Amino acid sequence: MDHPHFFGFIPYPATPVSFVGDMITSAANTHAGSWLQSSGPSTIERSLISWLATVAGLPNTAGGLFLSGGSMANLTAIMLARDSKLGSTWQEKARGVAYVSDQTHSLVAKGLRILGFENIQIRKVKSDNHFRLDVDALEKEILSDRANGLRPFLIVASCGTTNTGSIDPLHALAKLARTQFPNLWLHVDGAYGASVALSKGYKHLVDGLGEADSISWDAHKWLFQTYGCGMVLVRDGNLLRQSFATEAEYVRDAVDSGQGDSPNYWNYGPELTRPARAMKLWLTLQVFGLDGFGAMIDHGFVLAETAETELKKLPDWTILSKANMAILNFRFEPKERSEEELDVMNMAISQQLILKNVAAILTTKLLGKVVLRICSISPSLSKEAMRHIIARLDTVAREREGAYL
Ligand SMILES: Cc1ncc(COP(=O)(O)O)c(C=O)c1O
């Protein structure tokens, strides 16, 4: 997954600097659960979280912590939403309803189930023609659930969906959650896309991120870190302690002030023993600087745009979702083929590309069709190399077409 020609899933283009940071952190083996055990790394974690929250547009009340990745960040945020917006009894929780889109990552529903919600409490709202959550459809669902005596409590928006990179209308959703239905929590799953807040040329795309009550953000995706390095950022940082703090006599010597200046991170999230995950990201930021990071992120956009430009020059290729947030979806569609034949042909093209060692361009499904998908966030792939890959892709596709005649 770290090969520059790997475009499946969300690739893993970790920088060697992160790898070195990870080695040092592992060797020091700091227990980053409490201030007593980890005042140095916890200071780095606290300042990175506070700075990244500002970059995302959150107010200075924000807090958060590092976690293993997007799954745990989403789970943590859902717990805060549940504790803030639903009552404390199970009867009240049983009436809670959460809203996701048909493009939301499946692990959000997993997180809801882990926290005790049933599938019937999760509404999968349709997305619009650009794969963004349809706000009108959402509003109708909320109104209908309220009329039926249910308790809508959570909207999960995406900032960079896994399929197409689409960004839900964050401002409109915030308005819905704050003004129209004031008891709704807006969580933004930015596991993939929140990193664009550090981009130089594309930052405007994630405008509205700071409207969220909570944000998931994976550094092991588009901030080039080794696994597992994710974060949850929370608009009102105090809520983390309210949901997660515990006390016990055997940790009585590791008290923190409770003011956030000397955090015991085991009171901010689900883990007690935890590695000092912030250190490698901090080291990488020191080495590359903000300009370096911004340029590395922007390069991903340029690669996907290059792939799109090249495909458009060739006959029989259809773009199903334009280059967006470094993700592009397309399909080989020679004439006079049935939909089923095209599905099989595109799957075969993907497999042939791997067998011939050209690239890993895997498939997904959009609008019921099998499509080829490129997620191009590797800083070490050149535009020229991307052009060459598209040319090879076209050759492989025409060979497959020949095989079907
Ligand atoms: C949009 C989105 N959210 C969440 C996740 C899950 O994150 P993790 O694998 O770090 O748990 C992914 C993973 O690809 C993702 O793309």
Ligand as a Chemical Component Dictionary entry (heavy atoms), coordinates in Angstrom:
data_LIG
# 
_chem_comp.id                   LIG 
_chem_comp.type                 NON-POLYMER 
_chem_comp.pdbx_formal_charge   0 
_chem_comp.three_letter_code    LIG 
# 
loop_
_chem_comp_atom.comp_id 
_chem_comp_atom.atom_id 
_chem_comp_atom.alt_atom_id 
_chem_comp_atom.type_symbol 
_chem_comp_atom.charge 
_chem_comp_atom.model_Cartn_x 
_chem_comp_atom.model_Cartn_y 
_chem_comp_atom.model_Cartn_z 
_chem_comp_atom.pdbx_ordinal 
LIG C1 C1 C 0 -13.742 8.536 5.424  1  
LIG C2 C2 C 0 -13.121 7.504 6.332  2  
LIG N1 N1 N 0 -13.493 7.457 7.615  3  
LIG C3 C3 C 0 -12.955 6.575 8.459  4  
LIG C4 C4 C 0 -12.033 5.642 8.026  5  
LIG C5 C5 C 0 -11.472 4.627 8.987  6  
LIG O1 O1 O 0 -10.287 5.057 9.512  7  
LIG P1 P1 P 0 -9.264  4.046 10.211 8  
LIG O2 O2 O 0 -8.981  2.988 9.196  9  
LIG O3 O3 O 0 -8.117  4.903 10.525 10 
LIG O4 O4 O 0 -9.920  3.482 11.411 11 
LIG C6 C6 C 0 -11.632 5.631 6.709  12 
LIG C7 C7 C 0 -10.646 4.647 6.243  13 
LIG O5 O5 O 0 -10.254 4.593 5.116  14 
LIG C8 C8 C 0 -12.173 6.600 5.838  15 
LIG O6 O6 O 0 -11.808 6.646 4.549  16 
# 
loop_
_chem_comp_bond.comp_id 
_chem_comp_bond.atom_id_1 
_chem_comp_bond.atom_id_2 
_chem_comp_bond.value_order 
_chem_comp_bond.pdbx_ordinal 
LIG C1 C2 SING 1  
LIG C2 N1 SING 2  
LIG C2 C8 DOUB 3  
LIG N1 C3 DOUB 4  
LIG C3 C4 SING 5  
LIG C4 C5 SING 6  
LIG C4 C6 DOUB 7  
LIG C5 O1 SING 8  
LIG O1 P1 SING 9  
LIG P1 O2 DOUB 10 
LIG P1 O3 SING 11 
LIG P1 O4 SING 12 
LIG C6 C7 SING 13 
LIG C6 C8 SING 14 
LIG C7 O5 DOUB 15 
LIG C8 O6 SING 16 
# 
